[in-house]
Amino acid sequence: MSNTLVEAVKTLLKETFDGPEGNQSWYTESKPGSGIFGTLEMLSAEEASIPIQGTTIAAHTDHTRYYLWMANTYMKGEKPNLNWGESWKITSVDQITWQQFKEELKLEYKALLEKIELIDTVDEQTANGIMGSLAHSAYHLGAIRQMVKVIKVPSQKS
């Protein structure tokens, strides 16, 4: 991949996960904490376990981690044994499990950034995997942020 494309992908992945730098954004809210990690940090395990439209934020979080793990595994030249449905079975988490989910997501994200940094040339499958990781993660960021709006409804004062 060209250096320009590598830098652009890294910038958008960082915005997706870490949030935008300063008050500048390519597509998320232009404020700190609007990426996946900032959004998840403001949630308790109990809130992450509230079912909304048949799923939970905990399930979205683990599913996003699972996708990154899959992309990282393929980028190592290995073929993972996939079971997509497992992450969607998560209905509730305790505080320890919730913290573990967030930490494992960060590890997979950091591994993906490191792999992207080392790429000299890329075949079509790898390029699609990297771009798919960005699109898939951005989708789940949007889904999680919409779910947060349901969970954290501002109190109505009369």
Secondary structure, DSSP 8 states (H G I E B T S, - for coil): --HHHHHHHHHHHHHHHH--STT--SSS-SSTT-SHHHHHHT--HHHHT--BTTB-HHHHHHHHHHHHHHHHHHHTT------THHHHT-----HHHHHHHHHHHHHHHHHHHHHHHH-SS--HHHHHHHHHHHHHHHHHHHHHHHHHHHHT------
